[in-house]
Amino acid sequence: MLVKNILRHTITRVTGPDRKFQLVPFLRDNDIYNLAELYHENSKLTFGLEREMQRGVSLFSRPDSQDVYSKILPSFPTLNSIKLPTDFAVKEQIDKTILNRSSIRKFKKIKLSKNKLSKLLYWSCGVIRALKFKNKTANEIDDVYLRSYASGGALFPCDTYVIAINLENVSRGLYFYNTKSHSLDFIKRLEIEDIYKLITKGMLNLINVGDASALIVITSNFSRTKLKYSLRSYRFALLECGHIAQNFYLMASALKLGCVELGGFYDYEVDELLSLDGVDNSVLDVLVVGEPASQKSEPVKLSHINFNLKYGKSHGEV
């Protein structure tokens, strides 16, 4: 609440090439969009911000520093960790995967197999390879784990949680996807009513969440990148979240699953469920995945489209 009250009264605006700070009044509640505008303006790379970022970049030029920050993961007091299968083979070609990608809002109430869940998580946000480097501090060879998506400085501030609804041999509840061990770490049991409370009524009317297999919750620990990238770090966290979300869409397409982003979720309620403080660590995105209830629309072939360049319009001949 303290952060919210401060933002209601003043905004720190950084102006000019020297990055001078100036306090300006926060106008009205209905001007809340100005926060995004001010952040975007103040996080543009200038010579002043570049100098500020150089201090963090210098620190993280050491592989051991990068390694420590990239391996920071939430820990939960649980003995119930579900190992996922390690058969990651997917036969679908990338062009067909992209052509068939679409947002599916209606699902069949069929339990998703662990095998499909494993592939979905691994290729969307899992650790796919490791780079060897010499840790001069400890005088030993260490690994930098790289995931299936781009991340600024390979710091990977985003984490993934799974809210299991209809999964094979996985109880309904909240789990953390542990990328290092490729497993689901159990956090707490949930009832379907607990899940509905996280979502707006409008979204529940559009998407039959109760018949879906799971919710995928993408969060970000902003402190992992803030030290290195300063004001640019929040941009990088949002970009990373977008990379992960698109991976889930494409992998769902390759596995013949349905997937849709759920924009209508209550941030504070999700943060509370995940025990996040909502400031240094907060939810960014939620996706719904499951067995689709209907066939996806047929992709339009490029040869079937006439592009009217004169008027800037395209007309389908399907």
C-alpha positions as CSV (number, residue, x, y, z in Angstrom):
1,M,0.0,0.0,0.0
2,L,2.9,2.3,0.7
3,V,4.1,2.1,-2.9
4,K,0.6,2.7,-4.2
5,N,0.2,5.8,-2.0
6,I,3.6,7.3,-3.1
7,L,2.6,6.8,-6.8
8,R,-0.7,8.5,-6.3
9,H,1.1,11.8,-5.3
10,T,4.4,12.0,-7.1
11,I,6.2,10.5,-10.1
12,T,10.0,10.7,-10.5
13,R,10.6,12.0,-14.0
14,V,14.1,11.7,-15.4
15,T,14.7,14.4,-18.0
16,G,17.4,15.5,-20.4
17,P,20.7,13.9,-21.5
18,D,22.1,14.3,-17.9
19,R,19.2,12.2,-16.5
20,K,18.2,14.8,-13.9
21,F,15.4,13.8,-11.5
22,Q,12.3,15.9,-11.1
23,L,9.2,15.2,-9.0
24,V,5.9,15.8,-10.8
25,P,2.4,15.4,-9.4
26,F,0.4,12.3,-10.2
27,L,-2.8,13.9,-11.5
28,R,-5.9,11.7,-11.1
29,D,-6.9,8.1,-10.7
30,N,-8.2,8.0,-14.2
31,D,-4.8,9.1,-15.5
32,I,-3.3,5.8,-14.3
33,Y,-2.1,5.1,-17.9
34,N,0.4,8.0,-17.4
35,L,2.5,5.7,-15.2
36,A,3.2,3.5,-18.2
37,E,4.0,6.5,-20.4
38,L,6.3,8.0,-17.8
39,Y,8.1,4.6,-17.3
40,H,8.5,4.1,-21.1
41,E,10.0,7.6,-21.4
42,N,12.3,7.4,-18.5
43,S,13.6,3.9,-19.4
44,K,14.7,5.0,-22.9
45,L,18.5,4.5,-23.3
46,T,20.4,7.7,-23.1
47,F,24.0,8.5,-22.4
48,G,23.2,9.1,-18.8
49,L,21.3,5.8,-18.3
50,E,24.1,4.0,-20.2
51,R,26.7,5.3,-17.7
52,E,24.5,4.1,-14.9
53,M,24.0,0.7,-16.4
54,Q,27.8,0.3,-17.0
55,R,28.3,-0.3,-13.3
56,G,26.0,-3.3,-13.3
57,V,27.3,-4.6,-16.6
58,S,30.8,-4.5,-15.3
59,L,29.8,-6.6,-12.2
60,F,28.0,-9.1,-14.4
61,S,30.9,-9.4,-16.9
62,R,32.2,-12.0,-14.4
63,P,30.6,-15.4,-15.3
64,D,30.4,-16.4,-11.6
65,S,28.3,-13.3,-10.8
66,Q,25.9,-14.0,-13.7
67,D,25.8,-17.7,-12.7
68,V,24.7,-16.9,-9.1
69,Y,21.9,-14.6,-10.1
70,S,20.6,-16.8,-12.9
71,K,20.3,-19.8,-10.6
72,I,18.2,-18.0,-7.9
73,L,15.0,-20.1,-7.7
74,P,12.1,-20.0,-5.2
75,S,12.3,-22.7,-2.6
76,F,9.3,-24.4,-0.9
77,P,9.2,-26.5,2.3
78,T,7.9,-29.6,0.5
79,L,8.9,-33.2,0.2
80,N,6.4,-33.7,-2.6
81,S,8.2,-33.1,-5.9
82,I,6.8,-34.8,-9.0
83,K,9.5,-35.8,-11.5
84,L,8.3,-35.3,-15.1
85,P,9.1,-37.7,-18.0
86,T,12.2,-36.9,-20.1
87,D,11.0,-38.0,-23.5
88,F,11.0,-34.6,-25.2
89,A,10.6,-35.7,-28.9
90,V,8.1,-33.6,-30.9
91,K,7.6,-34.4,-34.5
92,E,5.6,-31.4,-35.7
93,Q,7.4,-29.2,-38.2
94,I,7.9,-25.5,-37.2
95,D,6.0,-24.1,-40.2
96,K,2.9,-26.2,-39.4
97,T,3.2,-25.3,-35.8
98,I,3.1,-21.6,-36.5
99,L,0.3,-21.9,-39.1
100,N,-1.9,-23.9,-36.6
101,R,-1.2,-21.6,-33.6
102,S,-4.4,-20.0,-32.4
103,S,-6.2,-19.0,-29.2
104,I,-8.5,-21.7,-28.0
105,R,-11.2,-20.8,-25.4
106,K,-13.2,-24.0,-25.1
107,F,-11.7,-27.1,-23.7
108,K,-12.7,-30.8,-23.2
109,K,-12.6,-32.1,-19.6
110,I,-9.9,-34.7,-20.4
111,K,-6.9,-35.2,-18.1
112,L,-3.7,-34.1,-19.8
113,S,-1.0,-36.8,-19.7
114,K,2.3,-36.2,-17.9
115,N,4.1,-36.9,-21.1
116,K,2.4,-34.0,-22.9
117,L,2.7,-31.7,-19.8
118,S,6.4,-32.5,-19.6
119,K,7.0,-31.6,-23.3
120,L,4.9,-28.4,-23.0
121,L,6.9,-27.2,-20.0
122,Y,10.4,-28.3,-21.2
123,W,10.3,-26.7,-24.6
124,S,8.4,-23.6,-23.4
125,C,10.6,-22.6,-20.5
126,G,13.0,-25.5,-19.5
127,V,16.8,-25.7,-19.3
128,I,17.9,-26.9,-22.8
129,R,21.7,-26.7,-22.5
130,A,24.6,-25.6,-20.3
131,L,27.7,-23.6,-21.0
132,K,30.9,-24.5,-19.2
133,F,33.1,-21.7,-17.7
134,K,35.9,-21.5,-15.2
135,N,34.9,-20.1,-11.9
136,K,38.1,-18.2,-10.8
137,T,36.7,-17.5,-7.4
138,A,36.1,-21.1,-6.5
139,N,38.8,-22.4,-8.9
140,E,36.5,-24.9,-10.5
141,I,34.5,-25.5,-13.6
142,D,30.8,-24.5,-13.3
143,D,27.8,-24.4,-15.6
144,V,25.6,-21.5,-16.9
145,Y,22.2,-23.1,-17.6
146,L,20.4,-21.7,-20.6
147,R,16.7,-22.0,-21.2
148,S,14.5,-22.3,-24.3
149,Y,14.0,-18.5,-24.7
150,A,16.0,-15.3,-24.8
151,S,16.8,-13.5,-21.6
152,G,18.7,-10.3,-21.0
153,G,22.2,-11.2,-19.8
154,A,20.9,-14.9,-19.3
155,L,19.6,-13.9,-15.9
156,F,16.2,-15.4,-16.3
157,P,14.1,-13.3,-14.0
158,C,10.9,-15.1,-15.0
159,D,9.5,-18.2,-13.1
160,T,6.7,-20.5,-14.1
161,Y,4.0,-21.9,-11.8
162,V,1.4,-24.5,-12.8
163,I,-2.1,-24.5,-11.3
164,A,-3.2,-28.1,-12.0
165,I,-6.9,-28.6,-12.8
166,N,-7.2,-31.8,-14.8
167,L,-3.8,-33.5,-15.0
168,E,-3.0,-37.2,-15.1
169,N,-1.8,-38.4,-11.7
170,V,-1.3,-34.8,-10.5
171,S,-3.6,-33.6,-7.7
172,R,-5.4,-30.3,-8.2
173,G,-3.3,-27.5,-6.7
174,L,-0.5,-25.1,-7.1
175,Y,3.0,-26.2,-8.2
176,F,6.3,-24.6,-9.0
177,Y,8.0,-25.7,-12.2
178,N,11.6,-26.4,-11.2
179,T,13.6,-25.9,-14.4
180,K,16.8,-27.3,-12.8
181,S,15.3,-30.7,-11.9
182,H,12.5,-30.7,-14.5
183,S,9.9,-31.4,-11.8
184,L,6.8,-29.9,-10.3
185,D,7.3,-28.8,-6.7
186,F,4.0,-29.0,-4.8
187,I,3.0,-25.8,-2.9
188,K,-0.6,-26.2,-1.8
189,R,-3.9,-27.9,-2.7
190,L,-6.6,-25.9,-4.3
191,E,-10.3,-26.3,-4.9
192,I,-11.8,-25.2,-8.2
193,E,-13.5,-22.3,-6.4
194,D,-10.1,-21.0,-5.3
195,I,-9.1,-20.9,-8.9
196,Y,-12.2,-19.1,-10.1
197,K,-11.6,-16.3,-7.5
198,L,-8.4,-15.4,-9.4
199,I,-10.3,-14.7,-12.7
200,T,-12.8,-12.0,-13.7
201,K,-16.3,-13.1,-14.4
202,G,-16.0,-11.8,-18.0
203,M,-13.1,-14.2,-18.6
204,L,-14.9,-17.1,-16.9
205,N,-17.9,-16.5,-19.3
206,L,-15.5,-16.7,-22.3
207,I,-13.3,-19.6,-21.2
208,N,-14.4,-22.8,-19.5
209,V,-11.5,-22.8,-17.1
210,G,-12.9,-25.7,-15.1
211,D,-12.6,-28.1,-18.1
212,A,-9.0,-27.0,-19.0
213,S,-6.0,-29.0,-17.9
214,A,-4.0,-26.2,-16.2
215,L,-3.2,-22.6,-15.7
216,I,0.3,-21.5,-16.5
217,V,1.4,-18.5,-14.4
218,I,4.5,-16.5,-15.4
219,T,6.0,-14.3,-12.8
220,S,9.1,-12.2,-12.6
221,N,11.7,-11.6,-9.9
222,F,12.7,-8.1,-10.9
223,S,15.7,-8.0,-8.5
224,R,17.5,-10.6,-10.7
225,T,18.0,-8.0,-13.5
226,K,17.6,-4.7,-11.7
227,L,21.1,-4.5,-10.5
228,K,22.5,-5.0,-14.0
229,Y,20.1,-3.2,-16.2
230,S,18.6,-0.5,-13.9
231,L,15.5,1.2,-15.5
232,R,15.7,-1.0,-18.5
233,S,15.3,-4.2,-16.4
234,Y,11.5,-4.0,-16.3
235,R,11.3,-3.8,-20.1
236,F,13.5,-6.9,-20.4
237,A,11.3,-8.8,-17.9
238,L,8.2,-8.1,-20.0
239,L,10.0,-9.1,-23.2
240,E,11.1,-12.4,-21.6
241,C,7.5,-13.1,-20.4
242,G,6.3,-12.6,-24.0
243,H,9.0,-15.0,-25.3
244,I,7.8,-17.7,-22.8
245,A,4.1,-17.1,-23.6
246,Q,4.7,-17.5,-27.3
247,N,6.7,-20.7,-26.7
248,F,3.7,-22.1,-24.8
249,Y,1.4,-21.2,-27.7
250,L,3.7,-22.9,-30.2
251,M,4.3,-26.0,-28.1
252,A,0.5,-26.3,-27.5
253,S,0.0,-26.1,-31.3
254,A,2.7,-28.8,-31.9
255,L,1.1,-31.1,-29.2
256,K,-2.4,-30.5,-30.6
257,L,-3.5,-28.7,-27.4
258,G,-5.5,-25.6,-26.9
259,C,-3.9,-22.5,-25.4
260,V,-5.1,-19.0,-24.6
261,E,-3.7,-16.0,-22.7
262,L,-5.9,-15.0,-19.8
263,G,-5.6,-11.2,-19.5
264,G,-8.5,-10.9,-17.0
265,F,-6.9,-12.1,-13.8
266,Y,-6.6,-10.3,-10.4
267,D,-3.0,-9.5,-9.9
268,Y,-3.2,-9.0,-6.1
269,E,-5.0,-12.3,-5.6
270,V,-2.6,-14.3,-7.8
271,D,0.4,-12.7,-6.0
272,E,-1.1,-13.6,-2.6
273,L,-1.7,-17.2,-3.7
274,L,1.9,-17.5,-4.9
275,S,3.2,-15.7,-1.7
276,L,4.8,-12.9,-3.9
277,D,5.2,-9.4,-2.5
278,G,3.9,-7.8,-5.7
279,V,6.7,-5.3,-5.9
280,D,10.1,-7.1,-6.3
281,N,8.3,-10.3,-7.4
282,S,4.9,-10.3,-9.2
283,V,2.7,-12.1,-11.7
284,L,3.0,-11.0,-15.3
285,D,0.9,-13.4,-17.3
286,V,-1.5,-16.3,-17.1
287,L,-2.3,-18.9,-19.8
288,V,-4.9,-21.6,-20.0
289,V,-4.0,-24.9,-21.6
290,G,-5.9,-28.1,-22.3
291,E,-7.5,-30.4,-24.7
292,P,-9.4,-28.3,-27.3
293,A,-13.1,-28.8,-27.5
294,S,-13.4,-27.7,-31.2
295,Q,-11.3,-27.9,-34.3
296,K,-9.0,-24.9,-35.0
297,S,-9.8,-22.7,-37.9
298,E,-8.0,-23.6,-41.2
299,P,-5.0,-21.3,-41.8
300,V,-5.3,-19.1,-45.0
301,K,-2.7,-20.0,-47.6
302,L,-0.6,-17.1,-48.8
303,S,-1.4,-18.0,-52.4
304,H,-5.1,-17.5,-51.6
305,I,-4.6,-13.8,-50.7
306,N,-4.4,-10.9,-53.1
307,F,-2.5,-8.0,-51.6
308,N,-3.9,-4.7,-52.8
309,L,-0.9,-2.5,-52.3
310,K,-2.5,0.6,-53.9
311,Y,-5.1,0.8,-51.2
312,G,-3.1,-1.0,-48.4
313,K,-5.7,-3.7,-48.0
314,S,-5.7,-7.5,-48.4
315,H,-8.6,-9.5,-49.7
316,G,-9.0,-13.3,-49.0
317,E,-10.3,-15.6,-51.7
318,V,-11.0,-18.6,-49.5
